[in-house]
């Protein structure tokens, strides 16, 4: 027996590449070449140029070849929220006003607290009456606002006060920021920072229950509305957060650099005034 025959014999194959167990069955009953097991299947086309034994073997193996391929299970869905963060948010959501203020002043949930502690800085919780008609929400305090623990100071703060006074709503206003800590060099809030501060802001809103929310800038807007649309799009219509009318507008610091958009911001304030009027009727 040559080497090729020895290899075929070891693999259980005949010289025409038919497994020996199948070949033995075919040779034992050549008139019924093992077709009973495949009666329910469509007959496989006969290969051209092969012996009857090879054809019968091909037909016997066809059902195995035609079986459906393995389909992997669908990927497992991973929860979007970290359970630890959920627990923290739920704890914050149960705090009263004093507990919330204390939690903000001692927060160490993101790296901004390290910079605050190194420079001796303070958190900026917010200012204004608890029974506010309007709650104005910005992005983050600057150095002066950190020192005085008051949001919206400087030229931007003066502009905001003048705008609110123009619609007769400069008294019953609570002012706060999304972030309670100052960011280095006035940079924009980062995602990890807004994630940690958002529960504080949301609890402030729930406790104050303002008649209307005025969001200034895209970061506060993105946090409460969970939208990536630009300010220029969402400011065109009255929005809503937990059944509270919400108006999106430009940050006053932006308006100081882009004077033509002041007229658009004026229309946003008129929308605030209209929302207040509809709530009191």
C-alpha positions as YAML, in Angstrom:
chain: A
units: angstrom
residues:
- id: 1
  name: UNK
  ca: [0.00, 0.00, 0.00]
- id: 2
  name: UNK
  ca: [1.52, 3.33, -1.04]
- id: 3
  name: UNK
  ca: [1.81, 6.39, 1.21]
- id: 4
  name: UNK
  ca: [-1.31, 8.08, -0.20]
- id: 5
  name: UNK
  ca: [-3.39, 4.95, 0.44]
- id: 6
  name: UNK
  ca: [-2.04, 4.72, 3.98]
- id: 7
  name: UNK
  ca: [-3.02, 8.35, 4.69]
- id: 8
  name: UNK
  ca: [-6.49, 7.83, 3.24]
- id: 9
  name: UNK
  ca: [-6.91, 4.66, 5.25]
- id: 10
  name: UNK
  ca: [-5.88, 6.48, 8.46]
- id: 11
  name: UNK
  ca: [-8.45, 9.24, 7.74]
- id: 12
  name: UNK
  ca: [-11.15, 6.66, 7.08]
- id: 13
  name: UNK
  ca: [-11.42, 7.61, 3.40]
- id: 14
  name: UNK
  ca: [-11.49, 5.49, 0.27]
- id: 15
  name: UNK
  ca: [-9.56, 6.44, -2.84]
- id: 16
  name: UNK
  ca: [-12.63, 8.42, -4.01]
- id: 17
  name: UNK
  ca: [-12.73, 10.30, -0.67]
- id: 18
  name: UNK
  ca: [-15.78, 8.50, 0.75]
- id: 19
  name: UNK
  ca: [-15.70, 7.76, 4.49]
- id: 20
  name: UNK
  ca: [-15.31, 3.98, 5.12]
- id: 21
  name: UNK
  ca: [-18.38, 3.78, 7.36]
- id: 22
  name: UNK
  ca: [-20.52, 5.27, 4.57]
- id: 23
  name: UNK
  ca: [-18.80, 3.12, 1.96]
- id: 24
  name: UNK
  ca: [-19.45, -0.03, 4.01]
- id: 25
  name: UNK
  ca: [-23.16, 0.78, 4.11]
- id: 26
  name: UNK
  ca: [-23.24, 1.44, 0.40]
- id: 27
  name: UNK
  ca: [-21.47, -1.84, -0.37]
- id: 28
  name: UNK
  ca: [-23.78, -3.81, 1.96]
- id: 29
  name: UNK
  ca: [-26.92, -2.46, 0.27]
- id: 30
  name: UNK
  ca: [-25.91, -1.07, -3.12]
- id: 31
  name: UNK
  ca: [-29.50, -0.94, -4.40]
- id: 32
  name: UNK
  ca: [-30.59, 1.54, -1.69]
- id: 33
  name: UNK
  ca: [-27.62, 3.85, -1.32]
- id: 34
  name: UNK
  ca: [-28.43, 5.33, 2.12]
- id: 35
  name: UNK
  ca: [-31.11, 7.70, 0.91]
- id: 36
  name: UNK
  ca: [-33.69, 6.85, 3.56]
- id: 37
  name: UNK
  ca: [-32.18, 9.32, 6.04]
- id: 38
  name: UNK
  ca: [-32.46, 12.17, 3.59]
- id: 39
  name: UNK
  ca: [-35.94, 11.60, 2.16]
- id: 40
  name: UNK
  ca: [-37.20, 14.78, 3.77]
- id: 41
  name: UNK
  ca: [-34.43, 16.81, 2.11]
- id: 42
  name: UNK
  ca: [-34.18, 17.96, -1.47]
- id: 43
  name: UNK
  ca: [-31.87, 15.67, -3.41]
- id: 44
  name: UNK
  ca: [-28.45, 17.12, -3.96]
- id: 45
  name: UNK
  ca: [-27.46, 17.61, -7.60]
- id: 46
  name: UNK
  ca: [-25.39, 14.77, -8.95]
- id: 47
  name: UNK
  ca: [-21.75, 15.75, -9.37]
- id: 48
  name: UNK
  ca: [-20.51, 15.24, -12.90]
- id: 49
  name: UNK
  ca: [-17.81, 12.68, -13.66]
- id: 50
  name: UNK
  ca: [-18.01, 10.58, -10.45]
- id: 51
  name: UNK
  ca: [-18.80, 6.95, -9.84]
- id: 52
  name: UNK
  ca: [-22.24, 5.86, -8.50]
- id: 53
  name: UNK
  ca: [-20.67, 5.15, -5.10]
- id: 54
  name: UNK
  ca: [-19.23, 8.67, -4.87]
- id: 55
  name: UNK
  ca: [-22.55, 10.16, -5.98]
- id: 56
  name: UNK
  ca: [-24.44, 8.18, -3.33]
- id: 57
  name: UNK
  ca: [-21.96, 9.34, -0.68]
- id: 58
  name: UNK
  ca: [-22.38, 12.93, -1.80]
- id: 59
  name: UNK
  ca: [-26.15, 12.65, -1.48]
- id: 60
  name: UNK
  ca: [-25.88, 11.03, 1.97]
- id: 61
  name: UNK
  ca: [-23.68, 13.85, 3.27]
- id: 62
  name: UNK
  ca: [-25.68, 16.67, 1.69]
- id: 63
  name: UNK
  ca: [-28.01, 17.23, 4.72]
- id: 64
  name: UNK
  ca: [-25.00, 17.75, 6.98]
- id: 65
  name: UNK
  ca: [-23.49, 20.25, 4.59]
- id: 66
  name: UNK
  ca: [-26.78, 22.13, 4.19]
- id: 67
  name: UNK
  ca: [-27.45, 22.57, 7.90]
- id: 68
  name: UNK
  ca: [-27.92, 26.15, 9.03]
- id: 69
  name: UNK
  ca: [-24.76, 27.84, 10.18]
- id: 70
  name: UNK
  ca: [-24.29, 28.68, 13.84]
- id: 71
  name: UNK
  ca: [-25.80, 32.03, 14.78]
- id: 72
  name: UNK
  ca: [-24.03, 33.71, 17.70]
- id: 73
  name: UNK
  ca: [-26.24, 35.11, 20.48]
- id: 74
  name: UNK
  ca: [-26.91, 38.87, 20.41]
- id: 75
  name: UNK
  ca: [-24.38, 40.99, 22.30]
- id: 76
  name: UNK
  ca: [-25.18, 41.59, 25.93]
- id: 77
  name: UNK
  ca: [-26.49, 45.05, 26.68]
- id: 78
  name: UNK
  ca: [-24.39, 46.84, 29.28]
- id: 79
  name: UNK
  ca: [-26.27, 49.29, 31.52]
- id: 80
  name: UNK
  ca: [-25.43, 52.88, 30.63]
- id: 81
  name: UNK
  ca: [-25.35, 54.08, 34.23]
- id: 82
  name: UNK
  ca: [-22.85, 53.04, 36.86]
- id: 83
  name: UNK
  ca: [-24.79, 51.61, 39.86]
- id: 84
  name: UNK
  ca: [-22.53, 53.56, 42.22]
- id: 85
  name: UNK
  ca: [-23.42, 56.80, 40.48]
- id: 86
  name: UNK
  ca: [-27.09, 55.89, 40.55]
- id: 87
  name: UNK
  ca: [-26.91, 55.35, 44.30]
- id: 88
  name: UNK
  ca: [-25.18, 58.72, 44.75]
- id: 89
  name: UNK
  ca: [-27.77, 60.50, 42.63]
- id: 90
  name: UNK
  ca: [-30.60, 58.91, 44.58]
- id: 91
  name: UNK
  ca: [-29.02, 59.98, 47.85]
- id: 92
  name: UNK
  ca: [-28.69, 63.57, 46.62]
- id: 93
  name: UNK
  ca: [-32.29, 63.52, 45.40]
- id: 94
  name: UNK
  ca: [-33.46, 62.97, 49.01]
- id: 95
  name: UNK
  ca: [-31.50, 65.87, 50.54]
- id: 96
  name: UNK
  ca: [-33.10, 68.98, 51.98]
- id: 97
  name: UNK
  ca: [-31.71, 72.44, 51.27]
- id: 98
  name: UNK
  ca: [-29.16, 72.49, 54.11]
- id: 99
  name: UNK
  ca: [-27.96, 68.96, 53.39]
- id: 100
  name: UNK
  ca: [-27.57, 69.79, 49.72]
- id: 101
  name: UNK
  ca: [-25.56, 72.93, 50.47]
- id: 102
  name: UNK
  ca: [-23.26, 70.98, 52.80]
- id: 103
  name: UNK
  ca: [-22.83, 68.18, 50.23]
- id: 104
  name: UNK
  ca: [-21.80, 70.70, 47.57]
- id: 105
  name: UNK
  ca: [-19.28, 72.47, 49.84]
- id: 106
  name: UNK
  ca: [-17.59, 69.18, 50.80]
- id: 107
  name: UNK
  ca: [-17.85, 67.41, 47.43]
- id: 108
  name: UNK
  ca: [-14.76, 65.54, 46.23]
- id: 109
  name: UNK
  ca: [-16.34, 63.64, 43.34]
- id: 110
  name: UNK
  ca: [-14.22, 65.12, 40.52]
- id: 111
  name: UNK
  ca: [-10.68, 66.58, 40.15]
- id: 112
  name: UNK
  ca: [-11.97, 70.16, 40.42]
- id: 113
  name: UNK
  ca: [-12.09, 69.71, 44.19]
- id: 114
  name: UNK
  ca: [-8.31, 69.18, 44.24]
- id: 115
  name: UNK
  ca: [-7.69, 72.50, 42.51]
- id: 116
  name: UNK
  ca: [-10.17, 74.16, 44.86]
- id: 117
  name: UNK
  ca: [-8.42, 72.79, 47.93]
- id: 118
  name: UNK
  ca: [-4.95, 73.78, 46.69]
- id: 119
  name: UNK
  ca: [-5.97, 77.38, 46.05]
- id: 120
  name: UNK
  ca: [-8.24, 77.70, 49.07]
- id: 121
  name: UNK
  ca: [-11.22, 78.24, 46.80]
- id: 122
  name: UNK
  ca: [-14.89, 77.72, 47.58]
- id: 123
  name: UNK
  ca: [-17.88, 76.20, 45.88]
- id: 124
  name: UNK
  ca: [-20.58, 78.53, 44.52]
- id: 125
  name: UNK
  ca: [-23.95, 77.10, 45.46]
- id: 126
  name: UNK
  ca: [-26.25, 79.82, 44.13]
- id: 127
  name: UNK
  ca: [-28.04, 82.97, 45.24]
- id: 128
  name: UNK
  ca: [-31.62, 84.22, 45.28]
- id: 129
  name: UNK
  ca: [-35.00, 83.62, 46.87]
- id: 130
  name: UNK
  ca: [-36.35, 80.10, 47.31]
- id: 131
  name: UNK
  ca: [-39.73, 81.21, 45.89]
- id: 132
  name: UNK
  ca: [-38.20, 82.28, 42.57]
- id: 133
  name: UNK
  ca: [-40.18, 83.05, 39.46]
- id: 134
  name: UNK
  ca: [-37.13, 82.38, 37.30]
- id: 135
  name: UNK
  ca: [-34.15, 80.13, 37.91]
- id: 136
  name: UNK
  ca: [-31.23, 81.19, 35.72]
- id: 137
  name: UNK
  ca: [-28.60, 78.49, 35.13]
- id: 138
  name: UNK
  ca: [-25.16, 79.15, 33.71]
- id: 139
  name: UNK
  ca: [-22.10, 76.98, 33.24]
- id: 140
  name: UNK
  ca: [-19.38, 77.51, 35.89]
- id: 141
  name: UNK
  ca: [-18.22, 80.31, 38.21]
- id: 142
  name: UNK
  ca: [-15.12, 82.38, 37.52]
- id: 143
  name: UNK
  ca: [-12.53, 83.54, 40.04]
- id: 144
  name: UNK
  ca: [-14.50, 86.61, 41.20]
- id: 145
  name: UNK
  ca: [-17.70, 84.60, 41.55]
- id: 146
  name: UNK
  ca: [-15.80, 81.98, 43.55]
- id: 147
  name: UNK
  ca: [-14.46, 84.65, 45.91]
- id: 148
  name: UNK
  ca: [-17.87, 86.24, 46.47]
- id: 149
  name: UNK
  ca: [-19.78, 82.94, 46.16]
- id: 150
  name: UNK
  ca: [-22.21, 84.62, 43.78]
- id: 151
  name: UNK
  ca: [-22.93, 83.58, 40.17]
- id: 152
  name: UNK
  ca: [-23.05, 86.04, 37.29]
- id: 153
  name: UNK
  ca: [-20.80, 88.90, 38.34]
- id: 154
  name: UNK
  ca: [-18.76, 91.30, 36.24]
- id: 155
  name: UNK
  ca: [-19.88, 92.70, 32.90]
- id: 156
  name: UNK
  ca: [-21.73, 89.50, 31.98]
- id: 157
  name: UNK
  ca: [-23.65, 89.62, 35.26]
- id: 158
  name: UNK
  ca: [-24.57, 93.28, 34.74]
- id: 159
  name: UNK
  ca: [-25.84, 92.51, 31.27]
- id: 160
  name: UNK
  ca: [-27.99, 89.67, 32.61]
- id: 161
  name: UNK
  ca: [-29.43, 91.89, 35.37]
- id: 162
  name: UNK
  ca: [-30.27, 94.61, 32.85]
- id: 163
  name: UNK
  ca: [-31.94, 92.11, 30.54]
- id: 164
  name: UNK
  ca: [-34.08, 90.70, 33.34]
- id: 165
  name: UNK
  ca: [-34.95, 94.21, 34.55]
- id: 166
  name: UNK
  ca: [-36.09, 95.07, 31.02]
- id: 167
  name: UNK
  ca: [-38.90, 92.50, 31.33]
- id: 168
  name: UNK
  ca: [-39.61, 93.40, 34.95]
- id: 169
  name: UNK
  ca: [-38.22, 90.15, 36.36]
- id: 170
  name: UNK
  ca: [-35.02, 91.12, 38.14]
- id: 171
  name: UNK
  ca: [-36.11, 90.42, 41.73]
- id: 172
  name: UNK
  ca: [-37.63, 86.94, 42.08]
- id: 173
  name: UNK
  ca: [-34.67, 85.29, 40.36]
- id: 174
  name: UNK
  ca: [-32.48, 82.46, 41.63]
- id: 175
  name: UNK
  ca: [-29.09, 82.23, 39.92]
- id: 176
  name: UNK
  ca: [-26.93, 79.12, 39.84]
- id: 177
  name: UNK
  ca: [-24.39, 77.33, 37.69]
- id: 178
  name: UNK
  ca: [-24.19, 73.77, 36.43]
- id: 179
  name: UNK
  ca: [-20.73, 73.38, 37.98]
- id: 180
  name: UNK
  ca: [-20.27, 74.50, 41.56]
- id: 181
  name: UNK
  ca: [-16.47, 74.79, 41.28]
- id: 182
  name: UNK
  ca: [-14.37, 77.13, 39.16]
- id: 183
  name: UNK
  ca: [-12.68, 75.55, 36.15]
- id: 184
  name: UNK
  ca: [-8.98, 76.31, 35.46]
- id: 185
  name: UNK
  ca: [-8.44, 79.27, 33.12]
- id: 186
  name: UNK
  ca: [-12.20, 79.56, 32.50]
- id: 187
  name: UNK
  ca: [-12.18, 76.45, 30.33]
- id: 188
  name: UNK
  ca: [-15.42, 74.71, 29.39]
- id: 189
  name: UNK
  ca: [-16.91, 72.09, 31.73]
- id: 190
  name: UNK
  ca: [-15.82, 68.53, 31.01]
- id: 191
  name: UNK
  ca: [-18.16, 65.55, 30.77]
- id: 192
  name: UNK
  ca: [-16.95, 63.92, 34.02]
- id: 193
  name: UNK
  ca: [-17.45, 67.20, 35.88]
- id: 194
  name: UNK
  ca: [-20.98, 67.78, 34.61]
- id: 195
  name: UNK
  ca: [-21.85, 64.17, 35.44]
- id: 196
  name: UNK
  ca: [-20.91, 64.68, 39.09]
- id: 197
  name: UNK
  ca: [-22.50, 68.13, 39.48]
- id: 198
  name: UNK
  ca: [-25.74, 67.45, 37.60]
- id: 199
  name: UNK
  ca: [-27.48, 65.73, 40.57]
- id: 200
  name: UNK
  ca: [-26.85, 68.83, 42.71]
- id: 201
  name: UNK
  ca: [-28.39, 71.13, 40.11]
- id: 202
  name: UNK
  ca: [-31.39, 68.87, 39.55]
- id: 203
  name: UNK
  ca: [-32.07, 68.74, 43.28]
- id: 204
  name: UNK
  ca: [-31.86, 72.55, 43.48]
- id: 205
  name: UNK
  ca: [-34.52, 72.79, 40.79]
- id: 206
  name: UNK
  ca: [-36.77, 70.30, 42.59]
- id: 207
  name: UNK
  ca: [-36.50, 72.19, 45.87]
- id: 208
  name: UNK
  ca: [-36.98, 75.67, 44.40]
- id: 209
  name: UNK
  ca: [-39.68, 74.71, 41.90]
- id: 210
  name: UNK
  ca: [-39.31, 77.91, 39.84]
- id: 211
  name: UNK
  ca: [-42.04, 79.07, 37.52]
- id: 212
  name: UNK
  ca: [-39.61, 79.10, 34.59]
- id: 213
  name: UNK
  ca: [-36.07, 77.95, 33.84]
- id: 214
  name: UNK
  ca: [-33.67, 80.06, 31.79]
- id: 215
  name: UNK
  ca: [-30.66, 78.07, 30.58]
- id: 216
  name: UNK
  ca: [-27.71, 80.15, 29.40]
- id: 217
  name: UNK
  ca: [-25.21, 78.27, 27.26]
- id: 218
  name: UNK
  ca: [-24.99, 74.80, 25.80]
- id: 219
  name: UNK
  ca: [-23.62, 72.85, 28.76]
- id: 220
  name: UNK
  ca: [-26.54, 73.44, 31.12]
- id: 221
  name: UNK
  ca: [-28.88, 72.89, 28.18]
- id: 222
  name: UNK
  ca: [-27.25, 69.59, 27.26]
- id: 223
  name: UNK
  ca: [-27.42, 68.39, 30.88]
- id: 224
  name: UNK
  ca: [-31.11, 69.10, 31.48]
- id: 225
  name: UNK
  ca: [-32.51, 68.53, 27.99]
- id: 226
  name: UNK
  ca: [-30.08, 65.71, 27.10]
- id: 227
  name: UNK
  ca: [-29.74, 67.13, 23.61]
- id: 228
  name: UNK
  ca: [-26.75, 67.83, 21.38]
- id: 229
  name: UNK
  ca: [-28.65, 70.41, 19.35]
- id: 230
  name: UNK
  ca: [-27.00, 73.86, 19.33]
- id: 231
  name: UNK
  ca: [-28.38, 76.75, 21.34]
- id: 232
  name: UNK
  ca: [-29.42, 78.47, 18.12]
- id: 233
  name: UNK
  ca: [-31.86, 75.61, 17.40]
- id: 234
  name: UNK
  ca: [-33.34, 74.90, 20.83]
- id: 235
  name: UNK
  ca: [-33.87, 78.56, 21.67]
- id: 236
  name: UNK
  ca: [-36.41, 78.86, 18.87]
- id: 237
  name: UNK
  ca: [-39.18, 77.21, 20.90]
- id: 238
  name: UNK
  ca: [-40.28, 76.82, 24.50]
- id: 239
  name: UNK
  ca: [-38.85, 73.67, 26.04]
- id: 240
  name: UNK
  ca: [-39.81, 71.81, 29.22]
- id: 241
  name: UNK
  ca: [-38.00, 70.14, 32.10]
- id: 242
  name: UNK
  ca: [-40.16, 68.04, 34.46]
- id: 243
  name: UNK
  ca: [-43.24, 70.09, 33.58]
- id: 244
  name: UNK
  ca: [-41.40, 73.39, 34.17]
- id: 245
  name: UNK
  ca: [-41.28, 75.72, 31.13]
- id: 246
  name: UNK
  ca: [-37.69, 76.13, 29.97]
- id: 247
  name: UNK
  ca: [-36.15, 78.75, 27.71]
- id: 248
  name: UNK
  ca: [-32.71, 78.31, 26.14]
- id: 249
  name: UNK
  ca: [-30.64, 81.40, 25.40]
- id: 250
  name: UNK
  ca: [-27.09, 82.61, 24.97]
- id: 251
  name: UNK
  ca: [-24.65, 83.06, 27.83]
- id: 252
  name: UNK
  ca: [-24.20, 86.77, 28.65]
- id: 253
  name: UNK
  ca: [-20.41, 86.44, 28.23]
- id: 254
  name: UNK
  ca: [-21.07, 85.20, 24.70]
- id: 255
  name: UNK
  ca: [-23.38, 88.15, 24.01]
- id: 256
  name: UNK
  ca: [-20.63, 90.58, 25.02]
- id: 257
  name: UNK
  ca: [-18.50, 89.13, 22.23]
- id: 258
  name: UNK
  ca: [-21.32, 88.76, 19.71]
- id: 259
  name: UNK
  ca: [-23.44, 91.90, 19.88]
- id: 260
  name: UNK
  ca: [-25.78, 91.02, 16.94]
- id: 261
  name: UNK
  ca: [-27.16, 88.09, 18.96]
- id: 262
  name: UNK
  ca: [-28.45, 90.45, 21.67]
- id: 263
  name: UNK
  ca: [-31.63, 90.95, 19.67]
- id: 264
  name: UNK
  ca: [-32.18, 87.20, 19.59]
- id: 265
  name: UNK
  ca: [-31.60, 87.01, 23.33]
- id: 266
  name: UNK
  ca: [-34.24, 89.71, 23.78]
- id: 267
  name: UNK
  ca: [-36.78, 87.49, 22.02]
- id: 268
  name: UNK
  ca: [-35.76, 84.68, 24.40]
- id: 269
  name: UNK
  ca: [-36.55, 86.92, 27.37]
- id: 270
  name: UNK
  ca: [-39.93, 87.75, 25.91]
- id: 271
  name: UNK
  ca: [-40.52, 84.00, 25.71]
- id: 272
  name: UNK
  ca: [-39.65, 83.77, 29.43]
- id: 273
  name: UNK
  ca: [-42.13, 86.56, 30.18]
- id: 274
  name: UNK
  ca: [-44.86, 84.82, 28.19]
- id: 275
  name: UNK
  ca: [-44.20, 81.51, 29.98]
- id: 276
  name: UNK
  ca: [-44.47, 83.23, 33.38]
- id: 277
  name: UNK
  ca: [-47.72, 84.89, 32.38]
- id: 278
  name: UNK
  ca: [-49.25, 81.58, 31.27]
- id: 279
  name: UNK
  ca: [-48.24, 79.92, 34.56]
- id: 280
  name: UNK
  ca: [-49.92, 82.59, 36.70]
- id: 281
  name: UNK
  ca: [-53.18, 82.73, 34.76]
...
